[in-house]
Amino acid sequence: MRLRAGIVVFPGSNCDRDLYYALERAGFVPRFLWHGESQLPPLEAVFLPGGFSYGDYLRAGAIARFAPIMSAVEAFWRKGGFVMGICNGFQILTEAGWLPGALRKNSGGRFLCTTVTIELRGVSPLSDYIGGRAYRLPIAHGEGRYEPAGSLPPGRLHYVPAPAPNGSFAAIAGLINAEGTVLGLMPHPERACDPYQGHLDGLDFLRGIARYLAAR
């Protein structure tokens, strides 16, 4: 059975269709979920895509975290479902308190649009599926500087080599909770999933996620 994945669309999402295409190539059966819905269909994964969700002028993700669908998404991962937030989606995950810390304005105050290298460090349920190698992925954000709060989960994705281009604490590019059910990532794997985009590391990353979910 192919894995069913929901992509939550917020007002201002602009990577939802890119992610749809990437997930199809990675072996998922994706569908869009409007942020105003209050229930989820049967799914194996939920993705919060990049973009500029409504309310970002206050703080990235600060209003989107209150969207009606977020209660259903929280119930989903607390029961063992898998949720991944990319860029603005990662910001929403931290604003919701599902991952610790916050994403602040980049050091230097500039929007960054470039390609970075990341790798997974530490112990995570996903280590066998996305660990053991580096990934070259694009970034495009103005508020991607990670600031910690409380204990960090053992599974972390880091920019390599350090320091991070955005000034993130410990060069953190993403976090995975200890249970392996919530993953936040600033770089965009969906923008590196086809030869016309220059490289396929993002597709490899998403296929690793698919293998992880299939093995659970």
N, C-alpha and C positions, 0 to 999 in steps of 0.2 A: 504494500500500500504506500502510495506517495504521501508525503507529509503535508498536512493542511496548515497554511499560514495566513493569518490575518494581518493586514497593514492598516493601521489607524490613520485616517486622514483628518488633520486639523485644518482650520482656515489658515492658509499661509504655507501649508506643506508644499514643498517643491521637489522633493526627491521620491515621492510615493510611486510614481510610474517607473522611474529608474529602478527602484527597489523591486517592483513587481517583475520586471524583465529579468533582473539578476536572480531573484528567487526561483523563477521558472527554470532558468539555466542550471541552477544548483540542485534541482530535483524536487522543489516544493510545488504545491498547487496553491497559489496565492489568491487572495480576494481582498477587496477594500472594505474597511469598516469605518463608517462615519463617526466622528467624535461624539455626536449627540445620541448615539444608540446606548441602550442601557444593558444589553445582554450580548453575549458572544455565541456564535454558532460553534459546533464541534470543531476544535482546532488542536494542533500539536504545538503551535508557536504563535506568538503575537509580536509584531515589529512596530516600533514607533520610528517613523522615518525622519530624515533631516528636513530642514526648511526654516521658516520663521513663523512659529505658531502665534495665534492671536494673544495679545498681552505681553509680547516680548519687550515692548517698550518699557515695561515696568522692570522686568528681569526675565531672562530667557527661561521659558517653561513655567513661570510663576502662575499664570492663569490656566494654561493647558492642563496642569495637574488636577484641576477641579472639573474637567470635562466629565459628563455623565458616564462615558464608557470606562473611565479610569477605575471606578469601583469594581466593575466586572473584570477588568484586567488584573487588578490586585487580587481578587478572589481566585482568579485563574492560576497565577503563579504561586500563591500560598498553598494551593492544592497540588502543586507539583508541575504545573505548566511552565513553559519557557517563554521569557520576554526579553527582547533585545531592543535597545534604544540607540539610534545612530545620530551623532551630532546633536541637533535640537532634541532628538529623542533621549539622548543621554542626559541633557540638561533637565528634561522633564522627570526622568527617573530620580535624579538627585533632589529636585524640588519636592517630589512626592515622598522623599525619605526612604525609598526602596534601596538606594545605594547611598553610602555616607559621603559627606562633603558637599562641595558646590563647584560650579563652573563660573569663573569670573572673566572680566575683560582681559584679553591677551596683554602680556607685558609689552610695553611700547605703544599700546593703544591702537594697533593696526589690525585690520582684517587680513588674515593669512590665507592664501590660496597657493598651495604648492604640493609636492609629493614628499611623504615621510616614510621612514621604516619603523615598524613596530615588531615587538615580540612578546610572547606570554612568559611571565616569570611567576614563580611561586607554585603552590600546590592548588589545583583546581580539578573538579570533575571533568573539565573540558581539556585537560592537559594532553591526553592521548589523541585528541582530535584536531586541535589547533596549535599545540605546542611543538617544540623541537625545531622550529624554523622561523625565519623573519618574513614579514610581508611588507611590500611597498604599496602604499595606499595614498590617495589624495586627501588633503584636508581643505576645508573652506569654512572658516569660522572667525568670528570676532570675539566670542566669549568661550574660549576653550581652555583657559588656564585653570587647572584643577587645584583646589584648596581642600585639604583634609579636614575632617571633623570626626573625632572619636577614633575607634579602632578601624584600620583598613582591612578589607577582606584579604585572605591569603592569595587569591588569584588576581593578578594585575597585568595589564598590558602597558608596556613602556615604549616611549620613543627611544630609538637607538641610532647613533650614540647620544648620550646626554650632553648638554641640557636640552630640554624640550624647546622647540621653536616658539612656543607660546608662553613659556615660563612656568609650566605646570610643576607642582611639587613632585619631587622624585621622578620627573619626566614621565608622569602617568598619562597614558593615552586612553585608558579604559579600565573598568573594574568588573569583576564577576563575584557575585555573592557566594558564600561558602557552600550553599546547597547546589550551585550551578543552575539556578533557575532565573536569574536576572543578570543580564550583561549590558553594560553601557560602553560605547565606543565613540570617540570623537572623529577619527578618520572614516572615510566613506568607502566600504568595500563594494557597494553597488556601482561605483564609478571606476572600477577596475575589474570588469567581468567580461570584456569582449575585446578582441584584437584591435578594433578601431579605437578603443580607449588607450591603447598603448601597452597594456599588460593585463595579466589575468590573476594576480594575487588575490584580489577581492573575491573572485569566483572560487578560488581554492579555500579561502577563509569560510565562505558561506557553505561550501560543500562539507567542510569539516563540521560545521554546526549541524548540517543535515545528518551526517554519520553519527554524531553524538546523540541526536534525538532519536534516530532509528534504533540505536543500541540500548536506549533506556527501557 
